[in-house]
Amino acid sequence: MDAIHDRSVDIGPFQTEKDDNLLVCRCEEITKGEIRKAVHDGMRTITEIRRYLRCGMGLCQGQTCARIVKSLVAKELHISPAILEPAASRAPMRPTEMRVLADETEGGSGGE
């Protein structure tokens, strides 16, 4: 069984660090300490961390925090970041008005 999926491996107790209040995911306002604590609470993959804390699921879709989150999780698990499977990556999204999608503006091809 792969070590990162073996939840019986003891990674030691959670101990706070003085920079745990450092903001890692600006979109969802998730701190370094919250990510570290999530690993000790049983979240052992990047996908689990994303679902649990929503880091990497904000407007930037992890473009600013994904590498930091991955390195923090790997450090807590005492493994190389290269071993962790990356979470699904999506392009950053912006809100779009429905009329733009429907192309109902003057000169558009809507209704032709």
Residue pairs with C-beta under 8 A, 6 or more apart in sequence:
3 9
3 77
3 79
3 83
4 44
4 45
4 77
4 79
4 83
4 84
5 44
5 45
7 42
7 44
11 39
11 40
11 76
11 77
11 78
13 40
14 36
14 37
14 40
16 33
17 32
17 33
17 36
19 32
20 31
20 32
20 33
20 36
21 31
21 32
21 33
22 31
22 32
22 33
23 29
23 30
23 31
23 32
24 30
24 31
24 32
24 35
24 55
24 65
24 68
24 69
24 72
25 53
25 54
25 55
25 56
25 58
25 64
25 65
25 69
26 58
26 60
26 64
26 65
27 57
27 58
27 59
27 60
27 64
27 65
28 53
28 54
28 55
28 56
28 57
28 58
30 53
30 54
30 55
30 65
32 72
34 53
35 49
35 53
35 55
35 69
35 72
35 73
36 72
36 76
38 48
38 49
38 52
38 53
39 49
39 72
39 73
39 76
39 77
40 76
41 52
43 49
43 52
43 53
44 73
44 77
45 73
45 84
45 85
46 56
46 66
46 69
46 70
46 73
46 84
46 85
46 86
46 87
47 85
47 87
47 88
49 55
49 56
49 69
49 73
49 87
50 56
50 57
50 62
50 87
55 62
55 65
55 69
56 62
56 65
56 66
56 69
56 87
59 92
59 93
60 92
61 89
61 90
61 91
61 92
61 93
62 69
62 87
62 89
63 92
66 86
66 87
66 89
70 81
70 84
70 86
71 81
73 81
73 84
74 80
74 81
74 83
74 84
77 84
99 105
102 110
103 109
103 110
104 110
104 111
